[in-house]
Amino acid sequence: MKISTEIDSIVGYVGEEKAVELVAKAGFDAWDFSMFRMCQNKNGILVPTKHPTAQSDYLVFARKLKQIGFDNGIVCNQSHAPFPSSLKNIDHLKRAIECTAEAGGEICIIHPMNNGTPAENAEMYFELLPFAKEHNVRIATENMWNWSKFFRHSKFAACATPKSFNEHLDAVNDEYFVACLDIGHAEMKGSKTNAEKMIRELGNRLKALHIHDNDKLHDSHQIPFSMNIDFLPIVKALKDIGYDGYFTLEASSYLENMPKENLMNGINDLKNSARKLADMYENL
């Protein structure tokens, strides 16, 4: 089982080029191309920034990252498009797909609209799929959450339950449209499910993961084995369905406020947690 991690939390310290190098140095097999810095969210509209992915030579930048990965013995396994997703932001989502292809990634995670129905979200994905196929990149939708101020825990959003997730997949019904399960989202109170159940219900439609830990209430995005999620039944469910994708971390809060001189130690911690999960899988 191969391991990967998002790089955005590292990019804040050293930029993308060095981030890919450090992820390789730590012993990850791959990197997840986080493209949140491409845009700013202004009232639901994505506005370009000065980031390299928002410039005219964005594909040159993506290819450079791919080469840095190759030079250090790792690949880009997947990416994460900027959000919020909608037809209004379709050009930025297409750019994310292009960057994924140029970086060598096979899957681009594109959020559904939180409050969109399967049919409404399918309209957006149908707009993107021909472009994704041209670039040989699969689109993955993800289980989302909203927040109830009254109950002070998460509440329903698109793909938050096995039923909703499968309804979204059925509405598109295309081999280039797959599932990315966010483990932390599935374990939040109010989701009315859990990651193990989601995995078993998604079955072979599950092709990507966002792995992180939380207190079973908030979307903490912490390093696995540091909080309250029990990963053993989750890993067992992945083994039972024959999951053959990467174990990709999205523990993006772990490195927050860490002194820069401790950054490499932090990345090594992340690698060790991912490898522990991979070893659990392999030893079942």
N, C-alpha and C positions, 0 to 999 in steps of 0.2 A: 504494500500500500504506500503510495507516494504522498508527500506532504507539501503544502503550499501555504502562503500567507498573503493577506492584503499588504500593500506597501504604503498606503497613504499616511499611516501614523509614523512611518520612518521618514517619508518625504518631507514632513514638516521640519525635520532636523537637518537633512543632508541633500534633499532633492532626489528625483527619480533615479538618476544614473548611479549615484552612490548607493541608493537604497537597494537596487537590484544586486549590486555587488555584495552588500552586507548580508542580504538574505541568503545568497549562495555561500558565503563564508561561514554562516552559521550552520549550514548543512541541510537547508530546505532543498527539495527537488524542483520547485517551481515558484513562480510569483504571480500574484493576482494584480492585474493592471487597474488600479483605482483611478477613475477619471473625474472625480468630484471637483477638482480644481479648474476644470475646463470652463465652468460657468458659475454664475451667481444666480440664486433664486430671488427674483423680484416679483412678489405677488403671483407666484406660480409660473412665471415666464423665465426661462433660462437665458441669461445675458452673458455673452462671452467675456472672459477675463483676459489678462495678459499672459496667461500660462501657455507654454509651447503647444499644447494640444488644441488651443484656440487660434493659433496662427496659421498662415497660409502654407507653411512647410510642416504641418503637423504629422504627415506620414513619414517624413525624414526623421523626426523625433522618435516616433514609434519604432521605426526600423533600427535606430541607434540603440534603443533599449533592448530590443531583441538580440542584437549582436553582443551587447554587454552580457546579457544572460548566457548566450552561447559561449562566450569567451571564459565565463566562470562556471560552466557546466550545468546550467539550469535553463528551463524554458518558461514561457508564459503559458499557464494552463487555462486561465479564464480572466475575465475583466468585469468591471462594474461601471455601468453607464451613469452619467450624472442624473439627478432627479430633482424635482418631480417629473414623472413621465406623463406625456399627453400628446395629442396630435399637434398642439401648438408648439411643442418642443421637438418635433420630429427630426429636424435637420441636425440637432445636437446628438440625438440618439443614433442617427445614421453615421455621424462622424465617429461616435464611440465604436460602432461596428467596424468601420474602416480601420481605426486604430488597433482594434483587437486583432484583425486579420494581419495587419502589418507587423504586429508584435509577436505573432505566432500563436495567439490564443484560439481555442476551439469553441468557447462559449462566452457570450456576453450577457451578463445578468442585467435585465431591464425591468425595473419595478412596474407592477400594475398600478393603475390609479387606485388609491386606497378605497375610495367610495364608488368605484366603477363596478358595474355588473359584468358578468362574464362576456356578454355581448358587446358592451361598451369597450371593455379592454381588448376584446378580440379585434375590434375595428382598428385600434392602434397597432396591434401586432400584425394584422394583415397588411397594413401600410409598410411595415418594416421587413416582412419576411422575404419578398423578392430580392431586396437589397442584401439581406443577410445571406441568402443562398448564393448570390453572385460572388460573395466574398468567402463562401464556405465557412460561415460562422453560425452556430446554433444560438438561438435566443432562449434564455431561461427566465421564467417568471418566478417570483418569490413570495412567500407568505408574509403578509404585512400586519400592522396593528394600528388601531386608533387608541386614544386615551380617554377614559371616563373620569372627568373631574369629580363627579358625584361619588362614584364607587372607589376612586383612586386606584384603579388598575386598568389594564388594557381592555379593549372591547373589539368587536368584530371589524375586520377590514378585509379587502380582497385576498383570497387564498389563505385566510387565517385558519380554516378548518379543512379536514380532508375532503369534505363534500364540495366546498367552494374551490379548493385547489383543483380537484379533478374536473369540476364544471368549467373552469377556465381552460384547462388543457383540452377538454372535449370540444369547447367552442371553437378552438383553432384547429385542432386535429391535424397536426403536421409534424413530420419527423424532425424538422428543424426547430420545433418549439418544445422545450423540455422544462423540468422542474429543478429549481435550486431551493433546497430547504434551509432556512435560517433556524438553526437549533435553538438559539436564545429566544427568538420570537415565539416559537412553538411552546416554550416552557413558561411563558409569562402568565401569571394569574389573569383570568378573563378570556384566555384563548379557547377554553373549553375543549382542549385537546392536549397532547404532549408530543414530543419529538418522535418517540417510539411509535406511537399510533400513526402519525403522519407518514413515517417511513414505510410502514407496512401497507398503508392505504395507497401510497403513490407507487410502490413497487418499482418496476423497471423504467418508469417515467422519470425517476430521480437520477439526475446526471451530475449534479453539483451541490456543494455544501458551503454554508457560512457557519463556522463553528466558533462558539464563544460561551462563556459562563455568565450566570446572573444569579440574583437572589430569589428567583421565581416570581418576581414582581415587576422589576424595572428592566429596561433594555440596556444592561450594564456593559456589554461588549468587553468582558474581562477574560483573562487567560483561563483556559480550562483547568479544572481541579482547584480553583481558588474560591469558589462560592458554593452554590447549592444544587447545581444540576448533577444528577447521577448519570454518568456517561456509559456505564456498563450495559444497561438495557438498550441504549441508543446504538451503541456499537454492535451489539448482538443483532438488533433489527437490521442494521446495514449488512451484516454478514448473511443473515437469513435471506435477504432479497438479492444477494449477489451484487451489491453495489461495487462498481469497478472504477469509479471516478477518483478524484483526488480528495484527501482530507485537507480542506482549505480553511485556515483560521481567518476570522474577522474580529479578533480580539483587539480592536482598534483603540480602546481606552487604556490598555495596559501600559503603554509607553508615555501616556500623557503626563506632563510635568516631571518626567524623569530627567535628571541632569544629563547633559549630552555625554559626559565622560562615562556614564553608565549604559549608554545606548546599546553597545554591543552585547553587554551582559543581558539586557532586556530581550534582545532578539534571540539570544541563545536560550533564554527561558521559554520563549514562545516555541522555538524549535523543539525543545525537550518535551513540552506539553503535547505538541502535535505528534511527535514520535511515540510518546506513551500511548496515545490513542491508536496510532497505526499498529503498534505492537499488540495492543489489546485485540484488535481486529484479526491480526495474523495468528494469534495464539488460540482463538476460539475454535 
